[in-house]
Amino acid sequence: MQRSLIETIMGAIVLIVAGLFLYLAYQTTDIARDNDGYTLVGRFGAVDGLTLGSDVRIGGVKVGTVTEQKIDPELFQAVITLTIDKDVHVPTDTTAAIASDGLLGGEFVKLTPGREKTLLKDGDEITDTQDVVAIEDLLGRAIFLITDQ
């Protein structure tokens, strides 16, 4: 009887700790937060490694997230929807580029604001975009240049 009681208590403690970990994970991700902002759209030729929930950054500071990815069936471009924080307003000549967090890091959208006075509004499109540069392509080019003598 004593052993059964100890096993039951230990099982309950394990379940409580697992529940706390799930709660902590839920609170620290963007799932728990309302996306209280406005949306912008960007068209890219390639977005390799960019996923839903990836950061949108200005000057290295997170100002939004990637909320949707789809393909334009006519132009075969990746259409990315970004949700930007409501207190961050970007000019119409803003540039969007896919950047990397390093060799092993994930991809994110880097916004570089321009100098225009007019601002992008909810649903507007960022027209100046730059595709991701895949590290595999760069290595392939370097190897080709080295061996082509």
C-alpha positions in Angstrom: 0.0 0.0 0.0 2.8 2.4 0.9 4.5 1.9 -2.5 1.3 2.5 -4.4 0.8 5.8 -2.6 4.3 7.0 -3.4 3.9 6.1 -7.1 0.6 8.0 -7.2 2.2 11.1 -5.7 5.2 10.9 -8.0 2.9 10.5 -11.0 0.9 13.6 -9.9 4.0 15.6 -9.5 5.2 14.6 -13.0 1.9 15.6 -14.5 1.9 19.0 -12.7 5.4 19.7 -13.9 4.5 18.8 -17.4 1.5 21.0 -17.3 3.7 23.9 -16.0 6.0 23.4 -19.0 3.2 23.5 -21.4 1.8 26.6 -19.9 5.2 28.3 -20.0 5.7 27.3 -23.6 2.2 28.6 -24.5 2.9 32.0 -22.8 6.3 32.6 -24.4 5.2 31.9 -28.0 3.2 34.1 -30.2 0.3 31.7 -30.1 -0.9 33.2 -26.8 -0.7 36.8 -28.0 -3.3 38.6 -30.1 -1.8 39.8 -33.3 -2.9 43.3 -32.6 -1.5 45.0 -35.7 -1.9 45.6 -39.4 -1.0 43.4 -42.3 1.4 44.0 -45.2 2.1 41.8 -48.2 5.4 41.1 -50.0 6.1 39.1 -53.2 9.4 37.2 -53.4 11.0 34.9 -55.9 12.3 32.6 -53.2 11.7 32.4 -49.4 13.7 29.2 -48.6 13.6 28.5 -44.9 11.0 31.2 -44.0 8.2 29.7 -42.0 4.9 30.8 -40.4 5.7 32.6 -37.2 9.1 33.8 -38.4 10.1 37.2 -37.1 9.8 40.5 -39.0 12.6 42.8 -37.8 13.6 46.4 -38.3 17.2 47.1 -37.2 17.3 43.7 -35.5 14.2 44.4 -33.3 11.2 42.2 -33.8 8.2 44.3 -35.0 6.0 41.5 -36.4 5.6 38.0 -37.6 5.0 36.1 -40.8 1.3 35.0 -40.7 0.7 33.5 -44.2 2.5 32.1 -47.1 1.0 31.2 -50.5 2.0 31.0 -54.1 0.8 33.3 -56.8 -0.5 30.9 -59.5 0.1 33.3 -62.4 3.5 34.7 -61.5 4.8 31.8 -59.5 6.0 34.1 -56.7 5.8 33.5 -53.0 3.3 35.9 -51.5 4.1 36.5 -47.8 1.7 38.2 -45.4 3.3 40.0 -42.5 1.5 41.2 -39.4 3.2 44.4 -38.1 2.8 45.8 -34.6 0.2 48.6 -34.5 2.6 51.1 -33.1 5.2 50.6 -35.8 4.5 52.5 -39.1 6.7 52.0 -42.1 7.1 54.3 -45.2 5.9 53.3 -48.7 9.5 52.9 -49.9 10.4 50.3 -47.4 12.5 47.4 -48.6 11.8 43.8 -47.4 14.5 41.2 -47.6 14.7 37.6 -46.4 17.7 37.4 -44.1 19.3 34.6 -42.0 20.2 34.4 -38.3 23.5 32.7 -39.2 24.6 29.4 -40.6 22.3 27.4 -38.4 19.7 30.0 -37.6 16.3 30.4 -39.2 15.2 33.0 -41.7 13.4 36.2 -41.0 12.0 39.2 -42.9 14.2 42.3 -42.6 12.5 45.6 -43.2 14.6 48.6 -44.1 12.4 51.7 -43.9 12.9 54.4 -46.6 12.5 58.2 -46.3 9.0 58.7 -47.8 6.5 60.7 -45.7 3.6 58.5 -46.7 3.1 55.3 -44.7 1.9 51.9 -45.7 -1.6 51.0 -44.5 -3.3 47.8 -43.6 -3.3 45.4 -46.6 -0.7 47.4 -48.6 2.0 45.7 -50.6 5.8 46.2 -50.1 6.9 46.5 -53.7 10.7 46.5 -53.1 11.6 43.0 -52.1 14.8 40.9 -52.1 14.9 37.2 -52.3 16.8 34.9 -49.9 20.3 34.0 -50.9 20.8 30.3 -50.1 24.1 29.4 -48.5 24.1 26.3 -50.7 24.1 28.4 -53.9 26.9 30.6 -52.6 29.0 27.6 -51.7 28.3 26.0 -55.1 29.4 29.2 -56.9 32.6 29.5 -54.8 33.5 25.9 -55.5 32.8 26.4 -59.2 35.0 29.5 -59.3 37.8 27.7 -57.5 37.8 24.6 -59.7 37.3 26.4 -63.0 40.9 27.4 -63.7 
